[in-house]
Amino acid sequence: MPVFRKDVDFFFEEFIKVNTGGGDASIWAVGSYQGEFIMTVIEKKIDSLTIDDIVDKPAFFMLQDLMKFSPC
């Protein structure tokens, strides 16, 4: 279930690259919601992420949401 921007407890000062997906996509931990990391998928190749990169993202996902998708 997505976590909407208005529900985010806080955003990290520095975002954490969790995984490099296929192609240029990567998954980043960007903040917290009820004590759980919230993540976003960035569809471009970057080594660091800033709040400006996610300013237009309306929703984020928790780790358990991302785990529901099978890579096979």
N, CA and C atoms as a LAMMPS dump frame, in Angstrom:
ITEM: TIMESTEP
0
ITEM: NUMBER OF ATOMS
216
ITEM: BOX BOUNDS ff ff ff
-5.0000000000000000e+02 5.0000000000000000e+02
-5.0000000000000000e+02 5.0000000000000000e+02
-5.0000000000000000e+02 5.0000000000000000e+02
ITEM: ATOMS id mol type element x y z
1 1 1 N 0.845 -1.174 0
2 1 2 C 0 0 0
3 1 3 C 0.891 1.238 0
4 2 1 N 0.657 2.177 -0.882
5 2 2 C 1.512 3.362 -0.93
6 2 3 C 1.375 4.236 0.309
7 3 1 N 2.458 4.912 0.637
8 3 2 C 2.461 5.91 1.704
9 3 3 C 2.491 7.268 1.008
10 4 1 N 1.486 8.077 1.263
11 4 2 C 1.405 9.369 0.603
12 4 3 C 2.249 10.407 1.33
13 5 1 N 2.717 11.38 0.584
14 5 2 C 3.634 12.41 1.097
15 5 3 C 3.129 13.022 2.402
16 6 1 N 1.831 13.295 2.498
17 6 2 C 1.271 13.933 3.7
18 6 3 C 1.367 13.039 4.931
19 7 1 N 1.543 11.719 4.731
20 7 2 C 1.605 10.772 5.843
21 7 3 C 3.025 10.431 6.286
22 8 1 N 4.031 10.874 5.534
23 8 2 C 5.423 10.567 5.86
24 8 3 C 5.791 11.229 7.195
25 9 1 N 6.368 10.439 8.103
26 9 2 C 6.79 10.986 9.398
27 9 3 C 7.942 11.957 9.222
28 10 1 N 8.959 11.55 8.479
29 10 2 C 10.083 12.435 8.169
30 10 3 C 10.883 11.87 7.01
31 11 1 N 11.601 12.756 6.325
32 11 2 C 12.537 12.366 5.281
33 11 3 C 13.941 12.414 5.862
34 12 1 N 14.794 11.489 5.431
35 12 2 C 16.189 11.484 5.863
36 12 3 C 16.909 12.707 5.305
37 13 1 N 17.939 13.137 6.013
38 13 2 C 18.781 14.21 5.482
39 13 3 C 19.592 13.717 4.289
40 14 1 N 20.043 12.46 4.368
41 14 2 C 20.753 11.824 3.256
42 14 3 C 20.029 10.529 2.93
43 15 1 N 19.694 10.348 1.657
44 15 2 C 18.975 9.156 1.242
45 15 3 C 19.932 7.986 1.061
46 16 1 N 19.41 6.768 1.185
47 16 2 C 20.231 5.559 1.168
48 16 3 C 19.893 4.735 -0.074
49 17 1 N 20.894 4.463 -0.892
50 17 2 C 20.678 3.605 -2.062
51 17 3 C 20.595 2.166 -1.578
52 18 1 N 19.446 1.535 -1.792
53 18 2 C 19.203 0.189 -1.298
54 18 3 C 19.598 -0.857 -2.321
55 19 1 N 19.265 -0.601 -3.579
56 19 2 C 19.499 -1.598 -4.606
57 19 3 C 19.559 -0.912 -5.97
58 20 1 N 20.383 -1.465 -6.828
59 20 2 C 20.394 -1.004 -8.204
60 20 3 C 19.562 -1.997 -8.992
61 21 1 N 18.474 -1.532 -9.542
62 21 2 C 17.582 -2.399 -10.303
63 21 3 C 18.112 -2.64 -11.705
64 22 1 N 17.258 -3.197 -12.526
65 22 2 C 17.635 -3.44 -13.91
66 22 3 C 17.764 -2.133 -14.667
67 23 1 N 18.646 -2.1 -15.622
68 23 2 C 18.84 -0.895 -16.42
69 23 3 C 19.347 0.253 -15.574
70 24 1 N 18.703 1.401 -15.691
71 24 2 C 19.14 2.583 -14.964
72 24 3 C 18.379 2.81 -13.659
73 25 1 N 17.401 1.97 -13.336
74 25 2 C 16.577 2.179 -12.143
75 25 3 C 17.322 1.782 -10.862
76 26 1 N 16.969 2.462 -9.765
77 26 2 C 17.505 2.109 -8.456
78 26 3 C 16.443 2.371 -7.4
79 27 1 N 16.575 1.691 -6.271
80 27 2 C 15.638 1.826 -5.159
81 27 3 C 16.345 2.559 -4.032
82 28 1 N 15.671 3.556 -3.465
83 28 2 C 16.251 4.393 -2.416
84 28 3 C 15.352 4.421 -1.195
85 29 1 N 15.94 4.324 -0.003
86 29 2 C 15.219 4.577 1.243
87 29 3 C 15.289 6.081 1.478
88 30 1 N 14.125 6.718 1.626
89 30 2 C 14.102 8.178 1.676
90 30 3 C 13.542 8.742 2.98
91 31 1 N 12.945 7.904 3.82
92 31 2 C 12.369 8.433 5.047
93 31 3 C 11.723 7.349 5.874
94 32 1 N 10.78 7.769 6.731
95 32 2 C 10.15 6.857 7.674
96 32 3 C 8.647 7.097 7.753
97 33 1 N 7.915 6.005 7.929
98 33 2 C 6.482 6.03 8.177
99 33 3 C 6.198 4.988 9.243
100 34 1 N 5.739 5.41 10.387
101 34 2 C 5.426 4.525 11.514
102 34 3 C 6.586 3.577 11.836
103 35 1 N 7.798 4.116 11.817
104 35 2 C 8.978 3.346 12.19
105 35 3 C 9.532 2.447 11.098
106 36 1 N 8.942 2.457 9.924
107 36 2 C 9.403 1.632 8.806
108 36 3 C 10.023 2.533 7.744
109 37 1 N 11.04 2.001 7.061
110 37 2 C 11.626 2.744 5.94
111 37 3 C 10.587 2.909 4.842
112 38 1 N 10.603 4.058 4.199
113 38 2 C 9.834 4.223 2.967
114 38 3 C 10.819 4.332 1.821
115 39 1 N 10.41 3.778 0.695
116 39 2 C 11.297 3.666 -0.457
117 39 3 C 10.674 4.346 -1.665
118 40 1 N 11.525 4.647 -2.619
119 40 2 C 11.067 5.103 -3.924
120 40 3 C 11.97 4.505 -4.989
121 41 1 N 11.413 4.339 -6.168
122 41 2 C 12.185 3.85 -7.305
123 41 3 C 12.514 5.053 -8.18
124 42 1 N 13.778 5.209 -8.478
125 42 2 C 14.243 6.295 -9.343
126 42 3 C 14.631 5.674 -10.679
127 43 1 N 14.069 6.184 -11.736
128 43 2 C 14.25 5.57 -13.044
129 43 3 C 15.334 6.251 -13.876
130 44 1 N 16.376 6.682 -13.199
131 44 2 C 17.529 7.207 -13.925
132 44 3 C 18.777 6.832 -13.145
133 45 1 N 19.896 6.794 -13.835
134 45 2 C 21.149 6.377 -13.206
135 45 3 C 21.767 7.548 -12.474
136 46 1 N 21.78 7.48 -11.136
137 46 2 C 22.399 8.518 -10.316
138 46 3 C 23.101 7.871 -9.132
139 47 1 N 24.116 8.527 -8.62
140 47 2 C 24.848 8.019 -7.47
141 47 3 C 24.431 8.675 -6.167
142 48 1 N 23.764 9.824 -6.252
143 48 2 C 23.256 10.467 -5.045
144 48 3 C 21.891 11.054 -5.365
145 49 1 N 21.052 11.134 -4.354
146 49 2 C 19.673 11.568 -4.514
147 49 3 C 19.424 12.733 -3.571
148 50 1 N 18.694 13.731 -4.031
149 50 2 C 18.352 14.871 -3.189
150 50 3 C 16.838 15.003 -3.114
151 51 1 N 16.372 15.837 -2.218
152 51 2 C 14.935 16.066 -2.076
153 51 3 C 14.35 16.606 -3.377
154 52 1 N 15.135 17.34 -4.153
155 52 2 C 14.659 17.857 -5.444
156 52 3 C 14.325 16.731 -6.419
157 53 1 N 15.012 15.586 -6.283
158 53 2 C 14.76 14.449 -7.162
159 53 3 C 13.43 13.767 -6.866
160 54 1 N 12.91 13.942 -5.655
161 54 2 C 11.672 13.263 -5.294
162 54 3 C 10.525 14.228 -5.012
163 55 1 N 10.736 15.507 -5.277
164 55 2 C 9.741 16.521 -4.942
165 55 3 C 8.395 16.269 -5.628
166 56 1 N 8.4 15.67 -6.801
167 56 2 C 7.133 15.438 -7.495
168 56 3 C 6.577 14.031 -7.291
169 57 1 N 7.206 13.242 -6.409
170 57 2 C 6.697 11.905 -6.117
171 57 3 C 5.518 12.021 -5.148
172 58 1 N 4.317 11.601 -5.543
173 58 2 C 3.157 11.73 -4.658
174 58 3 C 3.081 10.643 -3.593
175 59 1 N 3.739 9.493 -3.848
176 59 2 C 3.625 8.371 -2.913
177 59 3 C 4.92 7.571 -2.882
178 60 1 N 5.085 6.842 -1.782
179 60 2 C 6.273 6.028 -1.553
180 60 3 C 5.827 4.642 -1.122
181 61 1 N 6.756 3.699 -1.05
182 61 2 C 6.429 2.331 -0.701
183 61 3 C 7.276 1.882 0.473
184 62 1 N 6.721 0.946 1.25
185 62 2 C 7.482 0.359 2.342
186 62 3 C 8.17 -0.897 1.821
187 63 1 N 9.2 -1.347 2.529
188 63 2 C 9.969 -2.507 2.11
189 63 3 C 9.061 -3.712 1.891
190 64 1 N 8.107 -3.929 2.769
191 64 2 C 7.232 -5.088 2.624
192 64 3 C 6.411 -5.021 1.333
193 65 1 N 6.096 -3.818 0.862
194 65 2 C 5.391 -3.681 -0.416
195 65 3 C 6.277 -4.116 -1.567
196 66 1 N 7.539 -3.713 -1.536
197 66 2 C 8.468 -4.072 -2.602
198 66 3 C 8.768 -5.568 -2.601
199 67 1 N 8.706 -6.198 -1.435
200 67 2 C 9.004 -7.632 -1.318
201 67 3 C 7.908 -8.485 -1.953
202 68 1 N 6.737 -7.94 -2.183
203 68 2 C 5.625 -8.699 -2.774
204 68 3 C 5.861 -9.016 -4.238
205 69 1 N 6.745 -8.269 -4.881
206 69 2 C 6.997 -8.469 -6.302
207 69 3 C 8.114 -9.484 -6.493
208 70 1 N 7.832 -10.53 -7.243
209 70 2 C 8.814 -11.567 -7.488
210 70 3 C 9.699 -11.187 -8.668
211 71 1 N 11.024 -11.341 -8.536
212 71 2 C 11.909 -11.021 -9.649
213 71 3 C 11.836 -12.028 -10.789
214 72 1 N 11.189 -13.159 -10.573
215 72 2 C 11.098 -14.21 -11.619
216 72 3 C 9.872 -14.025 -12.472
